[in-house]
Amino acid sequence: MKYYFYFLLFILNSNLFSSTSDSTLKFDMNFDGIDENIKFIHSEIGPEFELWINNAVASDTFSEGYSSRIQIIDIDRNDNLREIVVTGSGSSDQEECFLFQFIDGKVISCGYLGGSFGISTKGNNILYENSWMGFWGPVYEYEFDSENKKLTKIEKEFYSLNEKADVTIPFPILTHRYDQSPVAVIIKVGTKITFIKADLSPLCKTEYDYVNEVDCDWYLIRTDDGTEGWCRLKDFRDNVDGLIWAG
């Protein structure tokens, strides 16, 4: 179902305009005091879209383009350029985002994110991407290189969270993040625990050589008596209750 509406958001997070497809608007994209004529075309018959700015056009293809929208943001408030984000969504809650700038009369691609749950910026040269890890949502950060037109993920060793659960089946937590690490404690049934930190870097391979990006992630768990230890997601997922799983 398509919704047609326009709203302006002149707010501190540098999200300047948002609209659904198909859209026509005027906006100054390069701070020269002259509004550009912007037209976004996505028929929803197929995954292809076009973004027109004045007489220049860029086109691309959504992987699943059931619905779409555009927004104007300003990732780097010092580069005298604004960005148009073309966002498409399909059968899941994930979205893909194509970023464009308008330079010297041309529409220039300047980044792509393939599986986001929403993006934002504060104009500080960083793009923030909401993600989802089954029962909680980390926020990834990307450094924006306006000169070379690319986004680079800022890798972090840990992501903080604060999710609580009750233990239904006993399981061990380890003193360090490797499988042969000494056991800190075997958590008993009925213990209340809090997930406080996650290392999202590990990858698992299944018996069919499929890469699983979440099952081997390490989580730092704190028990109700203050004991802390590490456990992989696959080793606690079926042993706790109280987490809100989705996706």
N, C-alpha and C positions, 0 to 999 in steps of 0.2 A: 504494500500500500504506500502510495506516495503522498508526502506532506509538503505543501508549499508554504513557506513562511520566510520572513526575513527578520533578523534582529541584529542590532549593533551592540557590541560589548566593548566599550572603551574602558578597560580595566587593567590593572597592574600586571597581569600575567601575559600581556601582549597578544591575546586572542582578540583581534580587531573586528572580525566579521565572520558570520557563519550563515550558510544557506544550503538548502537542499537542491538536488538536480530537478529539472534543468534551470539554470540561473543566468540572469543577465544583470550586471551591476557596473557601477563606476567607482574606481578607487585609485588613489595615488600610490603606485607600487614602488617608486624610486625617489620619493621625497623631492621632486622637482616642482611641486605645486600644481601639477597638471594631472587630472584624473585619467586613468586608462579605462577603455571600454573592455570589460571582461565578460566572456560568455562561456559557460560550461555546458556541454552537451553529453548526456548519457540517456539513451532512449529506453534503457532497461529491457530491450529486446535481446541484447547481447552484452558481452563484457567490455566492449570497446568504448572509449570516451575521447572527447576532444576538449581542449582548453584553448580558447581564443583570447588573446590580449591585443587589442587594436587589430592590426592586420596579420599578426603572427599566430601560429597555431602549434601546439604540441599534442600528440596523441599517444595513447598507451592502452593496455588491456588489463582489466581486473581478472584475478583468478576466479572470483565469484562476485558478480556485480548485480545482486538483486536490488540493492538500494545504494545511493551515493549522496555525497554532499561535498561542498567546498568550504574552507575557512581561510581567512587571511590572518597571518601571525607575523611577528617580528622577532626572530630568534636572536639576532645580533643587532642591538640598537645603535651600534657604531658603524655599520657598514652601508647605511643609507639605502638599504634594500629591504623590502618585505617579501614574505613567502606566501604562496598559495598552496594549501594542502588539499589534495583531492583524495577523498576517503571513500572506499567501497566496502560494503559488508555483504555477507552471503548467508549461508545456512547456519553458521555458528555466531557466537558473540564477538569473535575476533574480527578485526578490521585491517585492511591494508592501506597504507598512506603513501601517496606520491607527492613530492615537494617540487615546486617550481619557483623560479625568479624571472623577472622581466628585465633584460639587460640589452642595451643598444638595439632595441626594436625586436629582440628575439625572446622566445619563451624557452628558458634553460632549465633542464632537470637538475636538481641539487640534492636528491636524497630519496630513499625508499625504505619503508618499514613494512614487513610482511605479515606480522601477527600481533597487532597491538589491541589494547582495550581502552584506547584513548591517549591523546598526547596533549602536552601543554608546554609552555615556555615562560620564562620571566624576563626575556630579553637579554639574558646574561651569557649568550653563546652556547647554551645548553638546551637540548630538547629532552623532555621527560616523557617516558613511555610507560603507561600502566600495563602490567602483565598479570598473569594468573597462574598459580602453581597448585591448583586443586582445592586447597582450603585457605589460601591467603594470597595477597597480591603484592609482590615487590614492584618497585618503581625503578626502571632502568634509566640510565643517563647516557646521552650521546653528545659528544662535542661536535659542534657544527663548524666546518671549514668553509667559510663563505668564498674564499678565493679559489679553492680547488673543487668546490661543489660536492662535498661528501659529508656523511655522518660517520663518526667513529665511536663505537661503544666504549664507555669508560668502565673497564673491568674492575670489579670489587671482589675482595676475598669473601666478605660476609654481607648478608642482608639481615637487618633486624626485623623481628616480628614479635607479637605478643598474643599468641593463641593458646587457649587453655583446653584441657581434656581430662577425662578420667580413664584410668587404666582398667581394662576388662580382662586382659590375658597378660600374665607376667612376661617381661622381656628385659634384656640387659641393655644398659647404656655404657659406653666405653670412655676411657680417659682421654683418648686421642682419636683423630680422624683416620684410622686405618683398621682393617678388619681383624688384625691380630693384636690389637691394642688390649691392655689389661681392662677387665670389667670394673667399672666404678661402682655399680650396684645393679642388682636385678630388681626391677621395680615391681612391687606387689600389686595384686588386684585391689582396686579401690583408691589407689594413690592418685592424688590430684597433681597434674604436671602442667608446666608452661613451656611452650616452644619459644625460645628467645633469640635464636640466631640460626642462619642457614648458609651453608656453602653449596651453591648451585652449579659448581663447575664439573662434578663427576658425570660420566656417561656410562650407561650399562649396555651390554650387547646381549640380545636374547639368543636362544639356540638356533634361530633362523638368521642370525647376523643382523637383526634389526637393531638400530640404535635407539635406546630409551633415554630420554633426557631428564627424567624426573625420579625414577625409582631409586637411584643410587645417591641422590643428594643427601648430604649430611645435615642433621638438625641438632642443635644444642638444646638439651632438655634440662629443666630444673624441676626437681621434685618439691613437694610441699615442706620438706625439712631442709631445703637449701642445697641438696646434693645435685651436682651437675654432671652431665656426660653426653656423649655423642651417639646418635643412632641414624642409620639410613632410613629413608622413607619406607622402603619395601619391608623393613623389619619392624615397623611400628604401626603401619597403616591399618591392619586388621586387629590390632590389639588395644585400640583406644576408642572412646566414645565422646561425643561432644563437639567434634570438629564439623564444620559445615562444608561438605564436599560438593563441588560443582565443576562441570566442565570435563 
